Amino acid sequence: MSDPSPLLTDLYELSMLDAYAADGMDDIAVFELFFRALPPGRGFLVAAGLEQAVEFLETLRFGADELDWLRATARFDRTFIDSLAAFRFTGDVDAMPEGTVFFADEPVLRVTAPLPQAQLVETRLLNLIHFQTVIASKAARMVLAAGGRQLVDFGLRRAHGAEAGLLAARAGYLAGFDGTATVAAGRAFGIPLFGTMAHAFVQAYADEATAFRHFARSRPAGLTLLIDTYDTEAAARLVAALAPRLAAEGVTIAAVRIDSGDLGAHARAVRGILDAAGCAAIRIFASGGLDEAKIASLAGAPIDGYGVGTALATAADAPALDCAYKLQEYAGLPRRKRSEGKATWPGRKRVVRRHGPGGTIEADTIARLDEAVPGEDLLRPAMRGGSRVAGLPGLEAARGHARRALARLPEALRRLDPGRAEVTISPGLRALAREVDRALAERLARAAGLA
């Protein structure tokens, strides 16, 4: 992926940096990124987007043309703009590895860096982590619903822009999809590519039989024929008749695709037609308006795989989550936001997971970083001194991590109407919040006395 401009940010990030520079505010700050709540129908989320976040932080630079444009706006102090020429991210990042299952309020990523650096990166980090996490979480539900049947991303044409389509393919693959139809995702991320044919191809020929023969001879590898352009069952009979003739030419029909109508009923009829003709090896692939609920409803149908588009690439039922990036510490002192309905827990934190029998996820605890809590730490080093740590997992490793994480979900969280995970706040973190509140009250009282 090409590096986006550092101007792909909110105006207030630059406004705050200008003000920080004027006041010499450059001590170490700690920000944490988390999701405040799970949407209805979600029992968990799947962390994704860390690879792109790290790439963004490693390559963040202001070019001469961007600095010239900022000067021309006359919005900022020129000395401040000049200083941006040397801007680099030099901080540390700790994060949940991609593919980690997590829950509401748990820090997914922590940035520790000089305040201006940690502040500027807020908007793009949220943009990258939020989107892929939304898609990976949706994809994971489809993976669970599919029960091991093939899943392919068909979502590019309905995605909200080119980058969204590309990253949706990545997030879906990370969460357990088998591949994508998006060619650029195959090039960028090494995701397996799958494709069939469009109805237009069939319509362009005088009849289906001719269309099928020409496509088969042109594209014999992994051949899948689309059979619902006119009459699904009639086309299935054509395929059954054509299969031995093509086999004599060394061409094997791998699958047929059904893209409309009652997918379960059509699949049962097509399976009967193919089996009766000795074509039991031809698989049935279904697409057309599918989501996890529809996939689950087709569990008893003879369908071997699914193509999913809109519901995946737009996470249609929950396209946006309440994701935040908040200051937790500055200049060595814990900080806490007290806004109504949006209060945060102060300081640097751990997320510690306890597992039950067979490795099943049992409960999580959010605790102070220096607090002794037994269990597995979910936040791991991702960057140190502005560079990624050695051995930061890539996409295939993240995919394996997601597969293991989903296998460890308790049954109550695997359902499409899930229960809620047990997440507790540690005594040490609650005590720290009380200390921060007392200190804030004292400062406010002193300030009021000076007013």
N, C-alpha and C positions, 0 to 999 in steps of 0.2 A: 504494500500500500504506500502511496506517496505521502510525504509528510505534509500535514495541513499547516496553514499559516498560524502563527501565535496570536493573530488577531481573531481567530475563531474562538472568541471568548466573550464574556459579558463586559459591557462598558465599566461596570462598577469595580471589576477586578483591577483594571488599569487606574481608575480613579483612586482606589485605596492604595495601590503601590506608589502613586505620586505623593499621597499624603504621608505614607510611611517614610518615604525618602526624605521628605521635608522635616520629619520629626526624628530621624535617625533610628527608626524602629526596625531593627534587623536581628534581634535575638532569635534563638531557636524556638520554633513553634511546632506544636503537634496537632495535626488534624486527623479526624477519623471519618471514614465513609461508611454509612450504614443505611439500612432500609427500615423505616419506622414501623411498617405494618405489612402484613400479607393481605393480598386481595381476597375477596370471597372465593371459596373453592380451591384455595391453595393451602397446602399443609407444609410446604417447604419452598425454598428457592435454591437455584444452582449458580454458584459464582462463576462468572465468565468475563472476559475482556482484559485480563491482567496483561497478557502479551502485548496488546495494542497500547495499554497504558504505559508500560515500561518503554516501548518504542517511542512514544510521545515524549516522555520525560528525558530520554537519552538524546533526542534529536532537537529539542526545543531551542530555537534560535530566532532572533529578529534580523531579517535581511535589510539591506540598505533601502530598498523600495518601501518596505513597511515602515521604517523609521521616518523616511521622507513624508509618507502619507500622514503619520501621526503629527509631525511638525506642522503640516499644512492645515490640520484641523484646529490648531491653536487652542486645544483643550488642556494641554499639559505643559508643565514647566520644561523648558528646553534642556536644561541640565539633566533632568530625570530621563527624558527621551534619549539623550546621548548615552546615558548609562546603560540603557537596554541593549546596546550593541554588544556588550560583554555578558549579557544575561545567560546563565547556564544553571541547570538544576544540579545541585551538588549534595542533595539530601539522601535520606534513607527511606525505604519503603518496606513495610511488612504487610503481608496480605494472605488471605486464604488462597491456597492453590486453586487454579481453575478446575471446575468439576466438583468442588466441595459443596455438599448440601448444608444449608444454613437457615437461620430463622430470624424473625423480626428483632430489631435493635442490636443485633450482633455486629461489631465492627468487621467489615469485610476487607478493609484496606486502611493502613495508617501511614501518614506522611510525616516525617520528622526532618525539618529543614529550616533555614533562616526564614523569618516570617514572610518577606516578599515572595520568595520562591514558592513556599507552601500555599500562599494565597492565590497567586496567578494561575496555578494549575487546576484550581477547583472545577471550573466549568467543563473543561475537556475531560477530566477524569470522570466526572459524573456522567457526561455524555457517553463515554466509552463503556464504563462498567455497567451503568444502568441498562443500556440497550441490549448488550449481549446477555446480561443476566436475565432480563425479561424473556428473551427468546429461548435461551437455554432452559429456563424453568418451564416454559410452555412445551418445549420439545421433550423434556423429561417425562411429562405427563403422557405424551403420546407414546413414548417408548414403553412406559409401563402398561398402557392400554393395549399396545400392539402385541405384547406377550412373545416377543422374539421374532415376529414377522418383519420383513424388510420395510424400511422407511426411507423415502427419498424426498429431498427438498425440491419443490417446484415453485418457490415463492418469489423469485426475482421480479416478475412482471407486476406483482401487487405490492412490492416493498415500497417504502416511502423514500425512494432515492437510491442511487447506485451504491453508495457506501453501506446503506442499510441492507440492501439485498446481499451484498458480499459478506458482511459480518453476520447476517442471519444464517447464511449457509454454514459459516464457521461455527456459530453457536449451536446450531442444530446438530452438526456432526459431533461436536464436543459432547453433547448430551446423549448421544447414542444413535442418531440417524446414520444410515449406511452410506449416504452419498448425496449428491446434489446435481441438478440440471444446469447450474450456473457455471459456465465454462471458466470464467475469471477466477472463481473460487478454487477450481481444480489447479489452475496455474499458481495462484497466490499461496494456497495452503496445502496443496497436495491431496485435496479431498477427492475421493473416487467420483467419477462422472457417470451419470446415467441419463439416457434419453430414449424416447420412442419415436413417435411421428405425430403430426397434427392432422386434424380432420381435413384441413385444406389440401394436404397431400392426396388423400383419398378422393376428395371432390375434384381435384385437377385432372384425374383420369376418367375414362369413359365408364369404368366399373371397378368395383372393389377388387375383384380377382386380379385384374391387370395391375392395379396399384400395389397390391400385396406382393405380386411376383417381382415387379421392378424394384421395390424397396428391399426385398429380401436379397436379391442378387447384388444390389449396390451396397447394402449394409448388413452383411451376414453375421458379424460378431454380436453376440448378445441380442439377437433379433427379437424385437417385441412389436407386435402388430396391433394397431388400434381398431377395435371391432364394433364401435357403437355409432358410427357415422349415420347409418341408415337403419339397420335392423340387427341388433346385437346377436340374436340366436342364429339368424341366417348367415351372418358373417362368421360365426363360430363354425358352422358347417362348411363354409368355404375354406377356412383354415384347416379343418380336419381333412378335407379332400386335397388341399395343396401340400400339406406336410410331407407325405411320402414322395411326392414328385420333387420337392425341393431337397429332401434327404438324398435322393438319387444323385443330385448335383453337388452334394456335400454341404448343403445349407440346412442348419437346424433352427426351427422356430423355438425360441427359449420361452416366450410368454406372449399372452394377449393382454391388452389393457381395456378396461371398461371405465368410461368417464362420465356416465350419466344414468339417470333412472334409479330404480331400486337395485342398488349394487349387490345386495345379498341375494335377491331373487335371480338376477341375471347371472351372478357367479355360480349359483347352484345349477341353473339350466346349462350354462356353458361347460361347467365341469362334467355334467352328464353327457353332453354331445362329444366332447373331446375324449373322455374315457371310453365311450362306446366305439369310437373310431380307432382305439389303440394309441391315443395321444396323451396318455396319463402324465408324461414327463413335461408337457407344456404347462407352465405356471400361469396363474391368473393374478394380474396386477390391477388395482382399483385406484381411481382418483376422482376428483370432483367434489369440492366443498367439504372436505373431510376435516374433522378436528378430533380431539381425544374421545369425546363422548360418542361420536359416530363410529370411530374405530372400535371402541369397546362394544358397541351394539352389533358389530359385524363379527364378533369373536367366533360365532358358530358357523359362519359362511366359509366356503372353500376358497378363501382369498389368501394369496401367498405374500403380498406386499402392497404398500400404499404409497401414493404420491400425495404430498401435502403442500399446499401453496399458501393461500391467504391467511389461514388460521395460524400458520407458523410464522411467516415473515412479518405479520403485524401483531402477533399475540392478541388476536382479535377480542377476546373477552376481558383482558387485563393488559392493555397496551402501555400503560404507564404506572409506575410504582412510586411510592413516597420515599424517595432516596435523598439523603442529605450528606453534607461534608462539613463538619463543624470543628471549631477550635476547642481543643481539650486541655491544652497546656501552653503557656507562653512564658519565656524567661524563667523557666524552672518552677512556675506556679501553676497548679491545676486551675482550669477555667470551666465554668458551667453556664450554659444558656438556661434561663428560667422562663422563657416565653410560654404562655398558656397553651397547653396541649402539645408543646414542642420542647419540653425540658430535656436536657441531656445529662448523662452521667459523666462526671469530670475525670480528667487524668487519662494516662495511658492505660489501656486495658488488655486483658487476655480474654480469649474465648476458649473455655476448657470443656471438652466433650467426654462424657462417661458412656461406656458401652456395656451392654448387657450380654446375656448368653448368646454365643454364636457371633458376637461382634455387632449385634443390633444396636442402633443408636438409642440410648436410654434417656439422657438429659444433658443439657448444656448449662454452663455457669459463666456469666460475665463477671469478671473480677479485676481488681487492680493488677497492674503488671507485676508488682513486687509481692503479690499475695500468693501464699502457698495453697494451691487447690489441686488435688489429684485428678489426673485424666490426661487426655490428648490435647495439646495446644493446636488450635486451628490456624492461627496466624504464624506465617513463616517468613524469613528474610527473602525479599525479592530484589532490593537494590541497596547498595552501600556506597556512599560517597558519590552518588550520581550515576553509578554503573550497575548493571544487572549482576546478580550473584552467579557464580559458576554453577552450572547444572540446573538453572531455572527450567522447570518442565515445559516442553513444547506441546503442540496440539495433540499428538498421539498419546503422550503420557497423561495429559489432562483428560482425554477421552477414557482412558483406562481407569483413572481416578474417579471419574463420574460414574462409570459402570459399577465400580466397587461401592461407591457411596450410595447409589440407588438400591443396590442389593442389601444394604444394611438398614434401610428404612423399615421401621416397624409397620405392620400391616395397617394400622390405623392411619398412617400418613401416605400409604401407597394408593389408597382409594381416591376416586374422583370426587367423593364427598368426604374429605379427610377430617381427622381430628386435629388437635393442636399439640405441638411438641412442648415438652417441659423445659422452660428457660428461666433460670433464677439469677437474681442479682446477689452477689456475695455480700456478707456482712462488712467486709473491709471497704467495698465500694460504697455501700450505703453510709458508712461512717465518714468516708472522705467527702461525700456529698454534703453531709451535715456540717463538716468543718468549713467547706467552701462557702456554704450558705451563711454561716456565722461571720466569716471574714468579710463577705460581701456586705452584710448588714452593717457591720462596723464601719466599713469604708463609706457606705452611703450616708450613715449617720454623721460621720465627720465632715463629709462634703456638704451635707445640709447645714451643718453648723457654721461652715465658712461662707455660705451663700448670703 
